Amino acid sequence: MESDRPRFIKKEDENNNSSDSSGGGTGATAAAATVGAATLFSMNEQEDEDVRNASDKSIPAQDNQFMLLTKKLIEVRNILMSIDHNEALRLPSIVVIGSQSSGKSSVLEAIVGHEFLPKGSNMVTRRPIELTLIHTPKSKEEYGEFPQLGLGKIHDFSHIQQTLRDLNLAVSESECVSNKSIELRIYSPNVPDLTLIDLPGYIQVTNKNQPETLKDKIVELCEQYIREPNIILAVCAADVDLANSEALKASRKVDPLGLRTIGVITKMDLVEPEIGSAILRNTDYPLHLGYIGVVCKPPTNRNNQKNITSALMRHEEQFFRSNYVYSQRGIQVGTGTLRRKLMEVLEESMAKSLFSIVGAVQLELEEARYQFKVQYNDRRITAESYVAETIDSIKHNFKDFAHSFGKPQVRHEVRTMLEQRVLDLCAELYWTDSKIVDLTKASADDLYWQYKLDMSSAALTKSGIGRTSTQLVVDVLMANMEKLASMEPLNNHPDTSSKVLNFSNEILRNKFHTTADQVENCVKPYKYEVECSEQEWADGVKRSIILLEKELESCDKALRHIRNTIGKKKLRAAIKYVLDAEKEEAKRVQARIKDIGEANSEASTHTIPLAALISSVNDVTEEGDVEHTRLHFNPKVLERAREAIFLRDRSMILKYRLAALKSRQCKSPESKQYCPEAFLNMVAEKLTYTAVMFIQVELLNEFFFQFPREVDNRLVYDLDRKQILTFAKENPHIRKHLELQERKRKLEEVMEKLNYLVRRQRDIEGRKGPANL
């Protein structure tokens, strides 16, 4: 750079000498130079005034017409980005590249007029930022949007800056760079219609926390974006030799002639004017689109919410006006010039890409129409219609369940529960009693069996029938609701299924205590006295016989299974061994009792503790039992043998009780103490009838009434448009249908815009043709 300055001055001196010699006189030369300088100064003054007026008006009105193609194609680009990332459907963008601290962020912020890019000592730009500037001449509102995040309008640009910082720093230190882009759109009357892509800056050396491959990763990422048809904005600092510019090196690899590269020289206020002008004259590293010098130094006293473009441009004008060399022909300076240049180049590039993008979109549209015809026969659906169909399906499935689960089904569930309770009471109080064989021969006044009957009846009626029966029905209802929630179409909507189960449980819980209390109050009389008619007794006997026959069949089936599993002979031997062992155990118990008695007498005359004697006797006998068992049978076989003995004994008791129930002794309710199974079954039936009556009224009817209304309140009325669309897309088949339908619609919209632009371009070319002739 130091060599540029003498060379520039020397050339100027040579020109002066040449003009002196040709003019023939010093006075004439001086006079001509004075007139030329005055004329040049006057022209510069007028140009400065024009720039000032343009900056005050932000975007001139004539530019709105000039940039119409770009504006429309940016709209097309945004639509295409929302449906596809196909390279064939890519429109040109301006890709901003440069080394770290070269001033890339300052250039972009000068164009936008706000500080919005993340800054920091560490590497804060870790993802590409696809920045779309949208000119809104009819609105004074300035705001940004992140389409991927759905945050809505963000008017505070410091919030935009913080969001970008968070999104970039979400990339880990170890990875450092990600190719997943961030989409940001800025709407303002002070910005031109442009599409820019800000990339991570080139680095020379990595720090200890960054991967060694970071430099190569940044180079690869930049090369991916600076390919055709994108325009390259190579940002270089004026105080750094262009020979060391990573941005120019990268651009020359993909654009060796510099046909689509714009050089931006920042920090022009840090070098001498002669050096700066030499850089901008394009002599050492020429670019077809040239270099533009900028200062991009925002004013110090400013409002963060106010657009700084005009103030920044005025500051630049003052700097460049103070140095006459920047007013020479062929030198481009200022942010205003840069904005204009970007608009022109992007417009030209967009125009070149117009017909190719029309062909690509046409192919995509034809394919989308074909797929929509083949897969869905051109049948259109909406998210709203799917939600309505889903809600109707839920209600229809629930209605079918309500019709299939009424009072008979509730009675069956409660009766089954109480019959099992009757079997448990009979087994506990009667069938395991060794005196059961004497029950049929007992006298009517036998207090033992009367007490047994009263105790079993109290155990049945005072076992919390209200709570247990209500809980049983609630569990059955919730089990059916879980089944309904796992069916079509709710199986595609886990969150909605959870909501259905939650408010179903809420409805039932709200009615649980009321129902349980009602049932409990109504069965309270049975806790003290149970009246029984002849018919009720006869029905109770019949049900008891059926119940015991089922129990007997279950016992026989389980016994056959054990016999088939182990084998008859082996089972018989194991049963014999267990019975013999029990007899031996009984003998040992008797001997042990005798030993304890003797030990007790010995302990009274000696100092040996009684507890120690008993423990030693028990240890010896238990060790002998275990060793004796191990010598003959596997413990699992012995366990199954004991189970077989229990089932055999239970079968014998059941046959005995069935014979009693079928005898004449159990024909009358006066013989209830001889037939406890029939009596308890009759009581269970009364409890069932009473419980079901109130469960039906208090719980079931209320649940069937409230559920459809809660479906509307919780699943329909609270949904907004976005939630409806999200709900519909949870179903993979519907999501595919909606996406293809939306793709086809957007491609048709794009095609309509492109056809308009094609007609407009042809009209413009048609008007230019006669004019040229």
N, C-alpha and C positions, 0 to 999 in steps of 0.2 A: 504493500500500500504506500510505503514511503516513496517508492520509485514513480508512483503515479503523479505526484505533485509537480516535480520538476518537468516531467514530460508535458503535463498540461500547460504549465506556464510558458515553457519554451515554444510550444506550438502557437500560443497566443502572441508571443513576441514576434515570431516569424510572420504571422499574418499582419501585424502592425508594420513591420519593416517593408513588407511587400506593398502594402497600400501606400506607404510613404513614397516609395520609389516610383510607383505608377502615377501618383498624383502630381508629382513635379514640384511641390512646394510645401513647406511646413505649415504655413498659415492656412492654406486651403484644406489641408488634411485635418488640422485642428478644428476648423469651422465645420467640416463635414462630420467629424466625430461628435461635435457638440449637438448638431441637429439630429444625428442618428440616436444619440443617447436620450435627447428630449423626446423624440418620437417613441422610442422603446419604452421610456418611463411612462409616457401617456397611455401607451397600449397596456402596459402592466397594471396601471391604475384602473383602467376600464375592466380588465380581466379580473382583477381582485374584487371589484365591485360586483361583477356578475357572480363570482363564486360566493361572495357574501350573501347576495340575494338568494342564490340557490340553496345555501345552507340554511337560511332562515325558513325557507319553504319546505325543507326536508327533501321531498321527492318532487321534482318539477312535474307539471301536468303533462308535458310532452313525453316524459319518460313512461307515464302510465300506458300510453298507447304503444310506445316502443317495446315495453316489457310485457305486452299482453300475451304473447306466445309463451314466454317464460312462466308467467303467472298461471296460465292454464295447464302447462305441462307440469308445473310443480303440484298442482291439484291432482293431476293424473298420477304423478309419482307417489303422492301420499296414499292414494287409493290402492295403487299396485302394491305398495309396501305392506298394506293391511291384509292382503290376500295371498301374496306370493313373494318369494325371494329368488325367483328364477333370473339368472343372469341375462337372458334374452329380453327381459322386461325392464332392465335397468336404464334409467335416463341419466344424462351427464350431471355430475356434481362437481363442486370446487373442493378439492382436497388440500387441506392446509398442512404442510410439513415444515419442519425446521428443528434445529437443535434446541435443547433445553436452554432457557434464558435468552432465546433469540428474539422474543417479543411476539410470539404467535398469539398468545392470549390478549395482549394489548391491541393487536390489529383487529381481532374479532370483536372485542369490546368496543373499539372505536366505530366499527361498522354498525353495531347494534345500538350503541349509545348508553350502555349500562355495564357495570361490573357484574358479571354473572358466572365467570369461569372459576373453578377452584384454584387456589394458589397455596404454596407452601414450600418449605425448604426441601422436603422429601418429594419423591416422585408422586404427584397427585393425579395426573392424567394417566389412567391405566386401561381405559377402554375407549374405543372410538366414540366420538359424540357427533351424531348426525343432526346437524342444526339446520332447520328450515325456517327462513325468514319470510314472513307473509305481510305484504304491504296492505294496510287498511286505511285508505284515504278518507273514508266517510266516518271514521271513529277516532277519537282522541285516546282511547283506552290502549294501554300497553300491558301485556301479560304474556306468560309462558305456559306451556302445557307439556306434560309427559304422557304421550298416548299409551305407553306400555304400563304405566302405573295407575292411570285413571284418577289423578289427584284434582282434576278440574283446573280452573283458571288460577294462576299464581301471579298476583300483581307485585308482590315483594320480590325483587330480584336477588336480595340477599338470601331469601328462602330457596330460590332456584340454585344459587351458588352452593348452599349447604346440602341440598339434595344431590347435586352433581358430585360434591365431595364425598358424601356417604356412599353413593353408588360406585364411585371409583375405588374408595378405600375398602369396599367389600371384597375386592380382589386381594387375596392374601399376599403377604410379603414374599413368600416363596415362589408364587406364580408371577406376581408383579404386573403382568400384562395379559389381558383377555381380548379375544376378537369379538366378543358379544357386545354389540353396539348399544348406545343409549340414544333414544330418539327424543329430541327437544324441538318444540315449535314455538316461535316468538312472533306474536301479532303486534304490529305497531304502525302508526302512520309515518314514522320516522325511519323505517328500514326499507330497503329495496327487496324485491322478490328474488331470493337467492337460496340455493341449497349448498351448504358447506359441511365438510366433514373434518373435525379437528382430531388429529392423531397424537399419540404420545411422542414427545420430543426425542430426537436422537441423542444418545449418550456416548461418551468416550471411554469412561471407566465406571465399573460397578462397585458399589460399596460391599461391606462384609455381609450385610443382610439380604443382598440381592443375588439371584442365581447368576452364574457365570455366563449363561446363555442369553441373558436379558438383552444385550446389545443385538444379537442375531434375531431374537424374537421381535424386537421393534422394527428392525429392517424388513423382516418378512411380512409383518403386519402392514407396514407402509407400502411395500411393493404390491401387496394385494389390492390396495385402494387406488394407487396412482396409475393403474392400467387404463387403456382406452375404454370408454370415451371420456373419462373424467378429466377435468382441467386441474393442473397442478399449480398451487400457490406456494412457491418456495420462499420462505421467510428467512432472511439473513440479517444479522446485525451489521451496521455500518463500520463498527470498530473491530471487526473480525475479517481477516483476509478471505475473499471469496474462494480462493484456492482450497481453503479448509472447510468450505461449506458442505455439510453432509446432505443438505436438502438439494443443492445443485448436482452433487454426485449422483444421488438417487434418481433425480429427474432425467439426467442425461442417459441413464441406462434404459429407460423406457421411452424417452422422448429426445433422441440424440440431436434433432434439428431445432428443438425448442419451440415447436409449432403450437403446443398447448400448455406451455409453462409461462407463468407470470412471476417475475422476480419482485419481491417486496423487500426493500432495504429499510430497516427500522433504526431508531436511535440516531437519526441524521444530525441531531444537535451535538453529538459527541465527537464529530470529526470536522476538520476544516472544510469550508465550502468548496474549495477547489478539489479536494479529495472526494467529497461527496458527489460533486457533479461528474467527476471522471468515472465513478462507479455507475452512475445512472446513464452515461452516454453509451454504455453497452459495448465498449471497445475490447475488453479482455475476455469476457464470457457472454457472448451475444445470445439474446433470446428473441425470437420472432415477435413475441408480444411485449417485449421490453421490460424495463425495471421501473418501479415507482418508489420514490422515497417518501417516508412518513416519519413523523415524530411520535405521534400517538401518546402524548403526555397529557393526561386529563388535568383539568384545573384543580388547584388545591382546595379552594373553598367552593364546595358544591353540595347539593342535596342528593342523597343516595337514590331517592325515588324520582329524580328529574333526569330527563334525557340529556346526556353530555355531548352529543354529537356536534351541535352548533358551536358550543364553547370550545371544544377541542379543535374544530376546524379553524376557528378564528385565531386560536393560539398558534396553530401551524402556519397560517397565512402571515402572521406577524413575523415568525421566524424566517420563512422563505422570502418574504418581501425585503427583509433586512439584508439579504445577500443576493446581489444582482445576478450572480452566476446561475441561480436556480430559475431565472426567468428566460434563459436562452432557449432557442428552438431545439426540440428533440429531448428535452429534459422534462420528465413527468414527476410531479410531487403533489403531496397532499392526500388526505383521506377521502376528500370529495372526488378527486381524480381516480383513486383506487376503486371507490364504489361504482363510479361510472364505467370504469374499465371492466370490472367484474360483471356488471349488467350486460355490457355489449358482448363480451366473450361468451357468457353463458347463453345469451339469446342466440348467438350465431351457432353455438354448439347444439343447442336444442333444435334449431331449425334443421341442421344437418341430420339429426337423429330422428326427426319427425316421421319420415316415411318408413324407416326401418322399424320403428316402434309400432307403427300402424300395422305392418305385416305380422309382427310377433304377437300383438294383441289379438289380431284377427284369427290367427291359428289357435291361440289359447281359448278364445271365445267359442270357436267351432268345436273344439274338443270338449269344453264344458257343456255345451248344448247337447252334444252327442251322448255324453255320460249321463246327463240329467234325463234324457229321453229313454235311454236303455235301462237305467237303474230304477227310475221312479215314474216313467211314462209321463213326464212333464207335470206331475202332481205337485202342487205347491202346498207347503204347510207353513205355519207360524208357530213361534214359541208359545204364544197365548193359546192357540188351539190345542197344542199338545198338553199344556197345563190343564185346560178344561177337560180334555179327554181323560187325563190321569185322575183328576179329582172325581169325575163321574165313575171311573173304574173302581176307585177306592170305595166310594159309597155303594156301588153295586155289589162288590164283594162283601162288604159289611152287611148289606141287607140280606144277602143269601145266608150269611152266618146267623143273623138274628132270627131268620125264619127256621133255621135248623136247630137252634139252641133256645128252647122255651122251657116251660114248666116241666114237661116230662123228662127232659134231659137233666134239669137241675135236680129233680126228685131222684133220678137214677144215681147221680153223683153223690148226693147226701146219703141216700139209702146204702150205697156200697160202703161208704165210710163208716156208717153206724153198724152195719152188719159185721164189718171187720172188727169193730170195737166189741161187739157181742161175742165173737169167736175168741178174742183175746181174754175177755172176762171169764168165759166158760172154761177156757184152758187154765187160767190162773186160779180160779176159785173152785172148780168142780173136777175137771178131767185129770188134774194132778193130785187130787185128794184120794188117799187110799181107801176111804170109806164110800167112794162113789158106787161101788158094787152093792152097797146096802141101801142106796137111795130109794129104790122101788119098793123096798120092804119096810121103810121107815114109817112111823105113825104120823098122822096128820098134825099131832101136837108136838112133834119133835122140834125143840127150840134151835137145835144146831142147824138144821136145814132152813128153818124160817129166817134165822139170822143171816145165813149165806145168801138167801134170796134178797133180803132187804139190802144187804151190803152191795150186791151186784147191781141192783136197781139204782141205788144211790150213786154208785160209781158211774153208771151210764148217764143218768139225768143231771148229775152235778159236775160233769166234766167240761163245762164251758161250751155247750152246744152252740150258743149264739156266735161266739167268736170263731170256733173251729169250722162250723158249716159256712159262715160268711166268707172266711178266708179260703175255704176250699173252692167256692164258686168264683171268687176273685182270681185265684190261681188258674182255674180252668179258662176264665175269660181272657186273662193275660196270655196264656199259652196259645189261645186261638188268635189273639191279636198279633203275637209274634209270628205266627204262621202266615197271617194276612200280610204283615209287613215284609215278609220274605218272598211273597209272590209277585208276579208281574202286576203292575209296573213298578212297584216300590222297591224291588230288588236292585234297581239301577240308581236309587236315590237313598243312600245310607243316612244322610242327615234328616231327610224327611221321614224315613222310617223311625228314626230315634224320636223325632217330634211326635209322631203318631203314638208310639209306645208311651212317651212321657205324659201326654195329655190324657191318654186312656187310663193310665195308672192314677193320674191326678183326679179324674172323675170318680174312679172307684174308691180311692182313698177318702175323698170327701163324703162319700155315702157309707163308708165301712162302719164307722162307730155307731151311726144312727141305726143301721140295719142290724148290727150285732146286738145292740141294746134291745131293740124291738123283739128279736127272736128270743133273747134270754128272758125277757119279761113274760113272754107268752108261754114258754115251756116251764115257767116256775111252778105252776100247780102240780106238774108231774113229779116234782121232787119230793112231794109229800104223800100223794096218793094217786094211784093209776086205776081208773075204772076200766073194766073190760067186758064187752058184750060177747055173746056166743059166736057171732060172726067174726068179730075181731080175733077171738081166740083161735077159731078154726083157720082163719087166714094166717095167723102167726105160726100155727103148727105146720101148715103147708110150706110156708117160706123157710121155716127151720129145717124141715126135712130136705128141701132143695139145697139149702146152704150147707148142711152137713154132708150131703151126698157129693157136692162139689169139693168140699174139703177132703173127704175120703178119697175122691178120685185124684186130687193133687198129691196126697200122701202116697197112694199106690204108684203114681207115675214117678215121683221122686225116688221111691224105693226101687222100682224097676231100673231106673237110670243108674243107681249105685250098683245094683247087681250086674248090669250089663257092662259097666265100666271096670269093676274089679274082677268079676267072675263069681259064679255061684259058690263053687267049692271054697275058693279063697275067702269069700265074704263070710261063708258059714263058719269056717275055721277061725276067722278073726273075731266074729261075734262070740263064738264059744270061748275064745281066749279072753275077751273083754269081760264076759260074765264070770268066768273062773277067777279072773283077776279081781273083780269086784267082791267075790266071795272071800278070796284070800285077804283082800283089804279089810273086809268086815272082821275077819278073824284077827288080823293084826291090830285093828282098832281096839278090839276087846282086850287083846294082850297088852296093848299100850296103856289102856285105862288101868289094867291090873298093875302094870309096872309103875304107873304114876302113883297109884295108891300105896304101893310098897315104898316108893321113893318118898312119899309124903311122911310115912311113919319113920323112915330112916332119917329124913331131914330133921325130924323133931328131936332125935337123939344124937345126931352128928352135926358137924359144921358145914356140910356140903349144901350149897344153895339148891332149892327146889327147881328154880327156873333152869339152872344149868343141867340138871338131871333130865328134865323134860326135853330140852333142846337136843341133848345127845341122843336120846331115844328116837326123836323125830328124824334127826339127820341120818341115823343108821337105817331106819325103815325106808326113808325116801330114796337114799342111794341104792338100796336093794331093789326097790320098785323100778327105778329108771334102768338099772343094769339088766334086770329081768326082762323088761319090755324090749330093750334093744336086741336081746338075743333071739327074739321070735319074729316081730313084725315091724314094718316101717311105720313111723308115727302117723303119716298121712293115711295109711290103710286103717289104722286103729281109729283115727278120727272119723273116717267114713263109716266104720263099723258101728261106732257109738251113734252116729246119725241114723244109720239103718235101724238100730234098736229103738231109737226114739220114734221113728216113723212107724215101725211095726206096732209099738205100744199105742201110738196115737190112732192108728187104724183100728185096732181092737176096741179102744174106747169109743171111737166114732160109730163103729158097727153096733156096739152095745147101746149107745144113746139113740141111734136111729131106730133100733128095735123098740126102745122105750117110747119114743115119740109116735111110733105107729101103733102102739098098743092101746087098749081101751082105757088105760089109766090116764092118758093124756087127751081124752075127748072133751073134757069139761074144764072150764077155767078154775073151778074149785081145786083142781089138782095141780095148780101152778108150781107148788114147791117140788113136785116130782118131775116137772118138765121145765126147768129154768131156761132152756134154750128157746122154747116157744114163748115164754113170758117175756124174756128180754127182747126177742124179735118183735113182739107186739108193741112193747114200749118204744122200741126204735122206730117202728112205723108211725106211731103217733108223733114222736119228735120230728120225724122227717116231714110229715104233712104240715105241721105247724111252722117249721123253719122255712120250708119252700114257699109257703104262702106269703110270708113277709119278705123273703129274699126277692121274690118275683116283683112285688110291689115297690119296695124301697130301693132295691139295687138294680135289678135287671132292666125294668122298664125305664128307669131314669138314665141308665147307661145307653140304652138303645135310642133314647130320645136326644141326649146331649151330644153323642159322638158326631153325627153328621153336621151339626151346627159348629162344633169345635173344628171340624175339618175346614169349613169355610172361613172361620175366624182366624185360625192359626196358619193355614196353608195357602189361602187365596188372598184375603183382603190386605194382608201385610206386605205383599210382594210388590216391589217396584219393577220397572222394565228390565233393569240389569239382572235382578234376582230371577225373574221369569226366564230370561235367556240362559242364565247359568243353570237353572233347574232343568231346562229342556236339553241342554248339551251334556248333562250327566248321563243321559241315555246314549250309548255309542251309536246306535242306528239313527237316532234322531239327529245327533250331532253331525254325523256324516251327511245326512240329507240337508240339514240347514246350511252347512258349510259349502256344499256344492251349489246349493240354490243361491247363497249369498255371493259366492265366487262368480257365478253366471250373471247375477244382477250387476255386480260391480264392473265386470268386464264389459257388459253392455253399456253401462254409464261411461266408462272410459272410452269405448269405441265411439259413442255419440260425441264426446268432447273432441276426440281426435279427428273425426270426420269434419267437424266444424272448423278446426284449425287447418286441415288440409284445404278445404274450400277457401278459407281466408288467405292462405299462402298463395294459392293459385290466382286469386283475384289480385293480390299485390303484384305477383309476377306478370300478370296480364296487363296491369296498368303501367308497369315499368317498361314492357316491351314497346308499345307505341311511342312512349316518351323517348326511348333510346333511338328509335328509328327517326 
